[in-house]
Amino acid sequence: MGGRKNKRKRAERPTIHPNNKYSDNPPDFALLASLYPSFNSFVSYSRDGRPKIDWTNFNATRELTRVLLLHDHGLNWWIPDGQLCPTVPNRSNYIHWIEDLLSSDVILKTNADGDNVKGFDIGTGANCIYPLLGASLLGWSFVGTDATEVALEWAKKNVKNNPQISELIEIREVLTSQDSNSLKESHNGESGSGESQTDLCWTVGKEGEPLPSYPFDLSSSADKSYYGPPVLLGVVKDGEKFDFCMCNPPFFETLEAAGLNPKTSCGGTPDEMVCPGGEKAFITRIIEDSVLLQQSFRWYTSMVGRKSNLKFLISKLRQVGVSIVKTTEFVQGHTCRWGLAWSFVPPARKIISPCVAQRNNLSFILEGIQRQFSAVDVLQSIESFFCSSGASCKLNTSSFTVDVTASVEHCDVILNNEASEASNGEHVLEMSYHSSHSLPALSNSSFRISVYQQIAGTLLVKGSLQHRDSPIAGAFSSVIQQLEEVLKHQFCREKGT
Ligand SMILES: C[S@@+](CC[C@H](N)C(=O)[O-])C[C@H]1O[C@@H](n2cnc3c(N)ncnc32)[C@H](O)[C@@H]1O
């Protein structure tokens, strides 16, 4: 297959979430320079009169972050020299993606805490950026954790200097003396259901079930396991419940690998950038902890820096029986980061279960289709959805059907984020059509997607697999569920609007 599937063109690649303050108004350096003399000293003007800063100067990038947080968010903020300096528009995208997850009707709110949203920021850093943004933008409360003295000291200062939101944020020390592996073992001992859950693939956990012990050797195929201070287990207190956790993990395995982007200077100390095993090991630990903490969090999320790690982590999540996995792409200039989210809360809408996994006829209803869209638009979107995975498709506007020929691999592409979501939470439907170029796969299966008009604004979409025992039968329901999500996002009005 080589790089075929990665070489698809993206029709559009939104770089900023539509709710992001900066989506229509990028930072205005000239205005900020005129208002803040301390920032003015870092601003120069190119020949065509455009204001710019020297991105390789840490003092300049830190001052930009400071004035953006002050001017646009009313936040007082500072970090000592060399600490990781966050870019405000990029960090805001992660917050808004979580906002999308929380408002999605797939995983309903379980927290008894009314409308208050409670988040958990793993490794908040000296900059404490996520709690500050989440609290000031959306009124969320947070526990922000860290394991280093300097991070804890400055995160606390940054909270204290913002009395308008300081009540919402608790900075919690992760005790480095604690051995996270022994915590894991003692938790296993306590929960001790002893059940081995070997076939939990994509099954849905039920509320009130005993916490399973680690049924899988998650780290067996990882190059290196995480060792170090606890991450969630041992930090989350008994009985605590959160709507989500988030994490910008130490991405790198070594200082050399962390390097420094010569084009920018955002600081970053070894403690912030590096951990044994890198992000793969760190996020694997979050997954392991989530298996034990289950529904203590509605959503578990993390940033992921490398696509190969994202794929590895998604396959781990499939092993441990989460109820749903969501991904998104954060585009930052020329670099890409991914958001990975999962949950153990049973989905409100039935999406994946072993019994439906084997059904060869599956359907769903699209209600509240916006007026400007016709059934043909929906058909074309269905075609594009499958074509973007490399499957071949034939659209028929007379019978209102799309005939698809796809392999297990194509389904994997769909389910492993190749039809990825943009940072605005909507799936990017890739518009390059591959019908004529798709590589012949050895064991292709055929299925038909039919679209039926019900009443005005409502369509029934039905997927029919030609052979019940075809190789893709196991993935069929997940693929149809993914299709449903994409079409709903694209064509249907939000409930209540
Ligand atoms: C890449 S920095 C992220 C800082 C900040 N959240 C941001 O996005 O700029 C990673 C942070 O994780 C912290 N960290 C490392 N291991 C940790 C652990 N086990 N628990 C909590 N924080 C940890 C580091 O000290 C560092 O501050």
The ligand as a Tripos MOL2 file, in Angstrom:
@<TRIPOS>MOLECULE
LIG
   27    29     1     0     0
SMALL
NO_CHARGES

@<TRIPOS>ATOM
      1 C1          4.8220   19.5120   27.2630 C.3       1 LIG1
      2 S1          4.6020   20.1080   28.8970 S.3       1 LIG1
      3 C2          2.9750   20.7780   28.7720 C.3       1 LIG1
      4 C3          2.7660   22.0380   29.5650 C.3       1 LIG1
      5 C4          1.4250   22.7340   29.2400 C.3       1 LIG1
      6 N1          0.3040   21.8880   29.5230 N.3       1 LIG1
      7 C5          1.3750   23.1870   27.8130 C.2       1 LIG1
      8 O1          0.5730   22.6820   27.0350 O.co2     1 LIG1
      9 O2          2.1700   24.0590   27.4360 O.co2     1 LIG1
     10 C6          4.4150   18.6220   29.8170 C.3       1 LIG1
     11 C7          4.2760   18.8360   31.3220 C.3       1 LIG1
     12 O3          4.0040   17.5670   31.9120 O.3       1 LIG1
     13 C8          4.6520   17.5230   33.1830 C.3       1 LIG1
     14 N2          4.6970   16.1170   33.6080 N.ar      1 LIG1
     15 C9          5.5620   15.1340   33.2730 C.ar      1 LIG1
     16 N3          5.2110   13.9810   33.8620 N.ar      1 LIG1
     17 C10         4.0870   14.2340   34.5810 C.ar      1 LIG1
     18 C11         3.2250   13.4610   35.4060 C.ar      1 LIG1
     19 N4          3.4520   12.1670   35.6140 N.pl3     1 LIG1
     20 N5          2.1520   14.0740   35.9510 N.ar      1 LIG1
     21 C12         1.9070   15.3650   35.7490 C.ar      1 LIG1
     22 N6          2.6930   16.1590   34.9800 N.ar      1 LIG1
     23 C13         3.7680   15.5870   34.4160 C.ar      1 LIG1
     24 C14         5.9660   18.1960   32.9160 C.3       1 LIG1
     25 O4          6.5660   18.6450   34.1220 O.3       1 LIG1
     26 C15         5.5180   19.3410   32.0160 C.3       1 LIG1
     27 O5          5.1940   20.4890   32.7620 O.3       1 LIG1
@<TRIPOS>BOND
     1     1     2 1
     2     2     3 1
     3     2    10 1
     4     3     4 1
     5     4     5 1
     6     5     6 1
     7     5     7 1
     8     7     8 2
     9     7     9 1
    10    10    11 1
    11    11    12 1
    12    11    26 1
    13    12    13 1
    14    13    14 1
    15    13    24 1
    16    14    15 ar
    17    14    23 ar
    18    15    16 ar
    19    16    17 ar
    20    17    18 ar
    21    17    23 ar
    22    18    19 1
    23    18    20 ar
    24    20    21 ar
    25    21    22 ar
    26    22    23 ar
    27    24    25 1
    28    24    26 1
    29    26    27 1
@<TRIPOS>SUBSTRUCTURE
     1 LIG1         1 GROUP 0 **** ****
